[in-house]
């Protein structure tokens, strides 16, 4: 995360846990906070890194999605819409930074009208309030943006994802042990599950009646310890998304999120204009397939590098939205990885209780990419319901 969470060592307490959550990203923490209420003192969270949110949860745009792009009835649509309500409620109750700025999805010309109407239909089916605006109203909403028409989404925004995740960790700790620096390297079936952990102090074993695989980028590596990942369809393909910062001299020129027209079956939604809570502006992310997680170390410097040769691509994409952008206005910012189940198209979130594979009480969360941050608390509700 941007602000490093202090690595706290927690001695593993209970001899046997009711539930073990693997992964302390935002989804894993949301699951742990929820399950700790059901089984106080009997939940364990394992994280291979030295703190929370060291992978995908710390390298994203922090956008609160409304639920516009996802097919009606899909888990992405359902958990995004429900999760946004839970997230906004939590932020307001706890004073977590939240910018309810809204979003415009811009069509450059009349050819984009059909795509925008399709997005309106999809959003409406998902219960999301949006409306089309013409070029004159777009200029009133965002004078620094150009386009023939746009879709206006008032319920989109930006959240302080670091504070949001930290609040989930604090809630989880009221009823769960949270252990950092513990990588799961083996799993055995016993009455429940016996997990072998590699830690700084050597090999440790813990047992739990239930396991929630919320390992994010490491989901398929953990799954492979108990099942055939490819047969299950859980092999993840890593797609790198990069952001470039817009020069501070342009701060304040845009007050909303600005997206181009995208399609749900694209690897990404197109390079778009993002805001942060401090008023900074970025462009991104793009979508570059890197290969399966079996072939690439997600933590390697190469995986998280921002290729400087992509600068002209970002400038061209940015100028289609913001005509005032000039050469020299962009600098490389950061890169993140998305775990996609289909690198060349759309795939829904997987949330599966694996009794049919002979693994009762094992829950797999696979392909949790965008809108995973927004959906996190709703996914936790569904995990809790499955395990109950």
Residue pairs with C-beta under 8 A, 6 or more apart in sequence:
1 51
1 52
1 53
1 54
1 57
1 58
1 162
1 165
2 58
2 162
3 162
4 51
5 51
5 52
5 53
5 166
5 169
6 51
7 50
7 51
7 180
7 181
8 178
8 180
9 179
9 180
9 181
10 177
10 178
10 179
10 180
11 177
12 44
12 177
12 179
12 204
12 206
13 41
13 177
14 41
14 42
14 44
14 177
15 207
16 192
16 207
16 208
16 209
17 39
17 42
17 43
17 44
17 206
17 207
17 208
17 209
18 35
18 38
18 39
18 42
18 43
18 208
18 209
18 210
19 35
19 38
19 39
19 42
19 43
19 44
19 208
19 209
19 210
19 211
19 212
19 387
20 43
20 44
20 45
20 46
20 193
20 195
20 206
20 208
20 210
20 211
20 212
21 28
21 31
21 32
21 35
21 43
21 44
21 45
21 46
21 176
21 211
21 212
21 214
22 28
22 46
22 184
22 195
22 211
22 212
22 213
22 214
22 215
22 222
23 46
23 47
23 213
23 214
23 215
23 216
23 218
23 219
24 32
24 45
24 46
24 47
24 49
24 51
24 52
24 53
24 169
24 178
24 180
25 52
25 53
25 54
25 55
25 56
25 57
25 165
25 214
25 216
26 53
26 57
26 161
26 164
26 165
26 168
26 372
26 373
26 376
27 57
27 214
27 216
27 365
27 368
27 372
27 375
27 376
27 379
27 380
28 45
28 47
28 212
28 214
28 215
28 216
29 45
29 52
29 53
29 165
29 168
29 169
29 172
29 376
30 168
30 376
30 377
30 379
30 380
31 212
31 214
31 379
31 380
31 383
31 384
32 43
32 45
32 168
32 172
32 176
32 178
33 168
33 169
33 171
33 172
33 176
33 380
34 377
34 380
34 381
34 383
34 384
35 43
35 176
35 212
35 380
35 383
35 384
35 387
36 43
36 171
36 172
36 174
36 175
36 176
37 175
38 384
38 387
38 388
39 175
40 174
40 175
41 175
42 175
43 172
43 175
43 176
43 177
44 176
44 177
44 179
44 206
44 208
45 172
45 176
45 177
45 178
45 179
46 179
46 182
46 184
46 195
46 197
46 206
47 54
47 178
47 179
47 180
47 181
47 182
48 181
48 182
48 183
48 184
48 218
49 55
49 180
49 181
50 180
50 181
51 180
52 165
52 166
52 169
53 161
53 162
53 165
55 216
55 217
55 298
55 299
55 337
56 216
56 217
56 336
56 337
56 338
56 339
56 368
56 369
56 372
57 161
57 165
57 216
57 373
58 161
58 162
58 336
59 304
59 334
59 335
59 336
59 337
60 161
60 336
60 370
60 373
61 158
61 243
61 274
61 282
61 284
61 285
62 158
62 159
62 160
62 161
62 274
62 276
62 277
62 373
63 103
63 156
63 157
63 158
63 257
63 274
63 370
63 371
63 373
63 374
64 84
64 87
64 88
64 98
64 156
64 157
64 158
64 159
64 373
64 374
65 80
65 84
65 156
65 370
65 371
65 374
66 80
66 81
66 84
66 103
66 123
66 128
66 130
66 153
66 155
66 156
67 77
67 80
67 81
67 84
67 123
67 126
67 127
67 128
67 371
68 105
68 119
68 122
68 123
68 126
68 128
68 130
68 151
68 153
69 119
69 122
69 262
69 263
69 264
69 269
70 76
70 77
70 80
70 122
70 126
70 264
70 348
70 371
71 77
71 122
71 264
72 122
72 125
72 126
74 348
74 349
75 348
75 349
75 350
75 351
75 382
76 348
76 349
76 371
76 375
77 126
78 378
79 349
79 371
79 375
79 378
79 379
79 382
80 126
80 371
80 374
80 375
80 378
81 126
81 127
81 128
82 375
82 378
82 381
83 371
83 374
83 375
83 376
83 377
83 378
83 379
84 155
84 374
86 377
86 378
86 381
87 159
87 164
87 374
87 376
87 377
88 98
88 100
88 157
90 96
90 164
90 167
90 377
91 97
91 98
91 159
91 160
91 164
92 98
94 167
96 159
96 160
96 163
96 164
96 167
97 159
97 160
97 163
97 277
98 157
98 158
98 159
98 160
99 157
99 158
99 159
99 275
99 277
100 154
100 155
100 157
101 156
101 157
101 158
101 255
101 256
101 257
101 275
102 152
102 153
102 154
102 155
102 156
102 157
102 256
102 257
103 152
103 153
103 156
103 157
103 256
103 257
103 258
103 259
104 133
104 138
104 141
104 142
104 145
104 150
104 151
104 152
104 153
104 256
104 257
104 258
104 259
105 116
105 119
105 150
105 151
105 153
105 259
105 260
105 261
105 262
106 138
106 145
106 146
106 147
106 149
106 150
106 258
106 259
106 260
106 261
106 321
107 113
107 115
107 116
107 147
107 148
107 149
107 150
107 261
108 146
108 147
108 148
108 260
108 261
108 320
109 148
110 148
112 148
112 149
112 261
113 148
113 149
115 261
115 263
116 132
116 149
116 150
116 151
116 261
117 132
119 130
119 151
119 261
120 130
120 131
120 132
120 151
122 264
123 129
123 130
123 151
123 153
124 130
128 153
128 155
129 153
129 154
129 155
130 151
130 152
130 153
130 154
131 151
131 152
132 149
132 150
132 151
132 152
133 141
133 149
133 150
133 151
133 152
134 149
135 147
135 148
135 149
137 152
138 145
138 147
138 149
138 150
139 145
141 150
141 152
141 256
142 254
142 255
142 256
142 258
144 253
144 254
144 322
144 324
145 254
145 258
145 321
145 322
146 320
146 321
146 322
146 323
147 321
156 257
157 257
158 257
158 274
158 275
158 276
158 277
159 373
160 277
161 373
164 373
168 376
169 178
172 178
181 199
181 200
182 197
182 198
182 199
182 204
183 197
183 198
183 199
184 195
184 196
184 197
184 215
184 222
184 225
185 196
185 197
185 198
185 203
186 195
186 196
186 225
187 193
187 194
187 195
187 196
187 211
187 222
187 225
187 226
188 194
188 196
189 359
190 207
191 207
191 209
192 207
192 208
192 209
192 210
192 211
192 361
193 207
193 208
193 209
193 210
193 211
193 361
193 362
194 205
194 206
194 207
195 205
195 206
195 207
195 208
195 211
196 203
196 204
196 205
197 203
197 204
197 205
197 206
209 361
210 361
210 362
210 363
210 387
211 361
211 362
211 363
212 363
212 365
212 383
212 387
213 219
213 222
213 223
213 362
213 363
213 364
213 365
213 366
214 365
214 368
215 221
215 222
216 339
216 368
217 236
217 238
217 293
217 298
217 337
217 339
218 293
218 298
219 234
219 236
219 339
219 364
219 365
219 366
219 367
219 368
220 229
220 234
220 235
220 236
220 293
220 294
220 366
221 293
221 294
223 229
223 232
223 234
223 364
223 366
226 354
226 359
226 362
227 234
227 354
227 357
227 359
229 235
232 357
232 364
233 341
233 350
234 341
234 350
234 364
234 366
234 367
235 292
235 293
235 294
235 341
236 292
236 293
236 339
236 340
236 341
236 366
236 367
237 289
237 290
237 291
237 292
237 293
237 339
237 340
237 341
237 342
237 343
238 289
238 290
238 291
238 292
238 293
238 296
238 298
238 303
238 337
238 338
238 339
238 340
239 267
239 268
239 287
239 288
239 289
239 290
239 337
239 338
239 340
239 343
240 287
240 288
240 290
240 303
240 304
240 335
240 336
240 337
240 338
241 268
241 284
241 285
241 286
241 287
241 288
241 335
241 336
241 337
241 338
242 284
242 285
242 286
242 288
242 306
242 307
242 310
242 314
242 332
242 333
242 334
242 335
243 274
243 282
243 283
243 284
243 285
243 306
243 333
243 334
243 335
244 282
244 283
244 284
244 306
244 311
244 314
244 330
244 331
244 332
244 333
245 280
245 281
245 282
245 330
245 331
245 332
245 333
246 273
246 280
246 281
246 282
246 283
246 318
246 325
246 329
246 330
247 328
247 329
247 330
247 331
248 280
250 281
250 324
250 325
250 329
251 279
251 280
251 281
252 279
253 281
253 322
253 324
254 273
254 275
254 281
254 322
255 275
256 275
257 272
257 273
257 274
257 275
258 272
258 273
258 321
258 322
259 269
259 270
259 272
259 273
260 269
260 270
260 271
260 272
260 317
260 320
260 321
261 270
262 268
262 269
262 270
264 346
265 345
265 346
266 287
266 345
266 346
267 287
267 289
267 340
267 343
267 344
267 345
268 285
268 286
268 287
269 370
270 317
271 283
271 284
271 285
271 286
271 313
271 314
271 317
271 318
272 283
272 284
272 321
273 281
273 282
273 283
273 318
273 321
273 322
274 281
274 282
274 283
274 284
275 281
275 282
276 282
282 333
283 314
283 317
283 318
283 330
284 314
284 333
285 335
285 336
286 310
286 313
286 314
287 338
289 343
289 344
290 296
290 303
290 337
293 339
296 303
297 303
298 337
303 335
303 337
304 334
304 335
304 336
304 337
305 335
306 332
306 333
306 334
306 335
308 332
311 330
311 332
314 330
315 325
315 327
315 329
315 330
318 325
318 330
319 325
338 369
338 370
339 366
339 367
339 368
339 369
340 347
340 367
340 369
341 347
341 350
341 366
341 367
347 367
348 367
349 365
349 366
349 367
349 368
349 372
349 375
349 379
350 364
350 365
350 366
350 367
351 363
351 364
351 365
351 379
351 382
351 383
351 386
352 363
352 364
352 366
353 360
353 361
353 362
353 363
353 386
353 387
354 360
354 362
354 363
354 364
355 361
361 387
363 383
363 386
363 387
365 379
365 383
368 379
372 379
